[in-house]
């Protein structure tokens, strides 16, 4: 059954929109870069005002967990700086996920934004 695993993995990634899965080292480096950027956006005031979010960002197990925490981060940033600034800051974080998550998880362009 060993011969099925590589083919199964590549076919699942193909279905999810990723042509080649990222290497383990690229995934680990990307994960830490994204985590540090998200925590930096919160800043010292955010650490104090949103300790649960800070904990969740700090201890997220994988890149998908950080992807799904973007909504919570958006809410926290909007509460601290306003929605326009929060959107701008979150856009830079969203770009960091390219190549680290399957294409099916990426945001679709909205006709309402623009």
TORKOL-295547 format. One record per residue: x, y, z of N, C-alpha, C in turn. Coordinates in steps of 0.1 Angstrom, whole numbers, padded with zeros to 4 digits, always signed. Example, Ala and Ser with C-alpha at 12.3 -4.5 7.8 and 13.67 -1.06 7.14 Angstrom:
residues 2
+0132-0057+0078+0123-0045+0078+0132-0033+0078/+0128-0022+0071+0137-0011+0071+0129+0000+0079/
end
This chain:
residues 114
+0008-0012+0000+0000+0000+0000+0009+0013+0000/+0021+0011+0002+0030+0023+0003+0031+0030-0010/+0029+0023-0021+0029+0030-0035+0018+0040-0037/+0007+0039-0029-0004+0048-0031-0003+0061-0024/+0005+0062-0013+0006+0074-0005+0011+0086-0013/+0022+0085-0020+0027+0098-0027+0017+0102-0038/+0011+0093-0045+0001+0096-0055-0011+0102-0049/-0016+0096-0038-0028+0101-0031-0025+0115-0026/-0014+0118-0020-0010+0131-0015-0010+0141-0027/-0003+0138-0037-0002+0148-0048-0016+0150-0055/-0024+0140-0056-0037+0142-0062-0046+0150-0053/-0045+0149-0040-0053+0157-0031-0049+0171-0032/-0035+0174-0032-0031+0187-0034-0035+0193-0047/-0035+0185-0057-0040+0189-0070-0055+0193-0070/-0063+0186-0063-0077+0189-0062-0079+0202-0054/-0070+0204-0044-0072+0216-0036-0066+0229-0043/-0059+0227-0054-0054+0239-0061-0039+0241-0060/-0032+0233-0053-0018+0235-0052-0011+0225-0061/-0002+0230-0069+0005+0221-0079+0015+0213-0072/+0023+0219-0063+0034+0211-0056+0033+0215-0041/+0032+0206-0032+0032+0210-0018+0045+0216-0014/+0044+0226-0005+0057+0232+0000+0065+0223+0008/+0078+0225+0008+0087+0216+0015+0085+0219+0030/+0089+0210+0039+0088+0211+0053+0095+0224+0058/+0107+0227+0053+0114+0238+0058+0107+0251+0054/+0102+0252+0042+0095+0263+0037+0083+0265+0045/+0076+0255+0048+0063+0255+0056+0066+0261+0070/+0077+0256+0076+0080+0260+0090+0085+0274+0090/+0093+0278+0080+0097+0292+0080+0086+0302+0077/+0077+0298+0068+0065+0306+0064+0056+0307+0076/+0054+0296+0083+0045+0296+0095+0050+0306+0105/+0063+0306+0108+0068+0315+0118+0068+0329+0114/+0071+0332+0101+0070+0345+0095+0056+0351+0096/+0046+0343+0093+0032+0348+0093+0028+0350+0108/+0032+0341+0117+0029+0342+0131+0035+0355+0136/+0047+0358+0134+0054+0370+0139+0048+0383+0133/+0044+0382+0121+0038+0394+0114+0024+0397+0121/+0016+0386+0123+0003+0388+0129+0004+0393+0143/+0014+0388+0151+0016+0393+0164+0021+0407+0164/+0029+0411+0155+0034+0424+0154+0023+0434+0151/+0014+0430+0143+0002+0439+0139-0006+0442+0152/-0007+0432+0161-0015+0435+0173-0007+0445+0182/+0006+0444+0183+0014+0453+0191+0011+0451+0205/+0018+0459+0213+0017+0459+0228+0003+0461+0233/-0004+0471+0227-0018+0474+0231-0027+0463+0228/-0025+0456+0217-0033+0444+0213-0031+0433+0222/-0018+0431+0227-0015+0420+0236-0023+0421+0249/-0024+0434+0253-0032+0436+0266-0047+0436+0264/-0051+0441+0253-0066+0442+0250-0072+0429+0246/-0064+0421+0239-0069+0408+0233-0060+0396+0237/-0059+0393+0250-0050+0382+0254-0053+0369+0248/-0066+0366+0246-0070+0352+0241-0065+0351+0226/-0067+0362+0219-0063+0361+0205-0047+0360+0204/-0041+0367+0213-0026+0366+0213-0022+0352+0216/-0028+0345+0225-0025+0332+0229-0028+0322+0217/-0039+0324+0210-0042+0316+0199-0033+0317+0187/-0028+0330+0185-0018+0332+0174-0005+0326+0178/-0001+0327+0190+0012+0323+0195+0013+0307+0194/+0002+0301+0197+0002+0286+0198-0005+0279+0187/-0008+0286+0176-0015+0279+0165-0005+0268+0160/-0011+0256+0157-0003+0245+0154+0002+0244+0140/-0006+0250+0130-0002+0250+0116-0006+0262+0109/-0003+0263+0096-0006+0274+0088-0021+0276+0086/-0028+0265+0085-0043+0266+0083-0049+0273+0095/-0044+0270+0107-0050+0276+0119-0047+0291+0119/-0036+0295+0114-0033+0310+0113-0042+0316+0102/-0044+0309+0092-0053+0314+0081-0067+0317+0087/-0072+0308+0095-0086+0310+0100-0086+0320+0111/-0075+0323+0117-0074+0334+0127-0074+0348+0121/-0073+0349+0108-0073+0362+0102-0085+0370+0105/-0097+0364+0106-0109+0370+0109-0109+0377+0123/-0104+0369+0132-0103+0374+0146-0093+0386+0147/-0082+0384+0139-0072+0395+0139-0078+0408+0133/-0086+0406+0122-0093+0417+0115-0102+0424+0125/-0110+0417+0133-0118+0423+0143-0111+0431+0154/-0100+0425+0158-0092+0432+0168-0085+0444+0163/-0080+0443+0151-0074+0455+0144-0084+0466+0141/-0096+0462+0137-0106+0472+0134-0111+0479+0147/-0111+0472+0158-0115+0478+0171-0104+0488+0176/-0092+0485+0172-0081+0494+0177-0078+0505+0167/-0079+0503+0154-0075+0513+0144-0086+0517+0134/-0097+0510+0134-0107+0513+0124-0106+0503+0112/-0117+0501+0105-0118+0490+0095-0109+0493+0083/-0107+0505+0079-0099+0508+0067-0085+0504+0069/-0079+0508+0080-0065+0505+0084-0064+0490+0086/-0073+0484+0093-0073+0470+0095-0072+0462+0082/-0081+0466+0072-0081+0459+0059-0067+0460+0052/-0061+0472+0053-0048+0474+0047-0038+0465+0053/-0038+0465+0066-0028+0457+0074-0030+0442+0071/-0042+0438+0071-0045+0423+0069-0042+0419+0055/-0043+0428+0045-0040+0425+0031-0025+0420+0030/-0016+0427+0037-0002+0423+0036+0000+0409+0043/-0007+0406+0053-0006+0393+0059-0012+0382+0050/-0023+0385+0043-0029+0375+0034-0019+0371+0023/-0012+0381+0018-0002+0378+0007+0009+0368+0012/+0012+0368+0025+0022+0359+0030+0018+0344+0030/+0005+0342+0028+0000+0328+0028+0001+0321+0014/+0004+0329+0004+0006+0323-0010+0017+0313-0010/+0013+0301-0015+0023+0290-0016+0023+0282-0003/+0017+0286+0007+0017+0278+0020+0004+0271+0022/-0007+0275+0016-0020+0269+0018-0025+0265+0005/-0034+0255+0004-0040+0252-0009-0048+0263-0015/-0048+0264-0028-0054+0275-0035-0069+0276-0032/-0075+0265-0028-0090+0266-0025-0093+0274-0012/-0083+0276-0004-0085+0284+0008-0083+0299+0006/-0076+0303-0005-0074+0317-0007-0087+0324-0009/-0087+0337-0005-0099+0345-0006-0102+0348-0021/-0115+0348-0024-0119+0351-0038-0121+0366-0038/-0118+0372-0050-0121+0386-0051-0136+0389-0050/-0139+0400-0043-0153+0404-0040-0157+0415-0049/-0169+0415-0055-0173+0426-0063-0176+0438-0055/-0177+0437-0042-0180+0448-0033-0168+0456-0029/-0156+0450-0031-0144+0457-0027-0137+0462-0040/-0133+0474-0040-0126+0479-0052-0129+0492-0055/
end
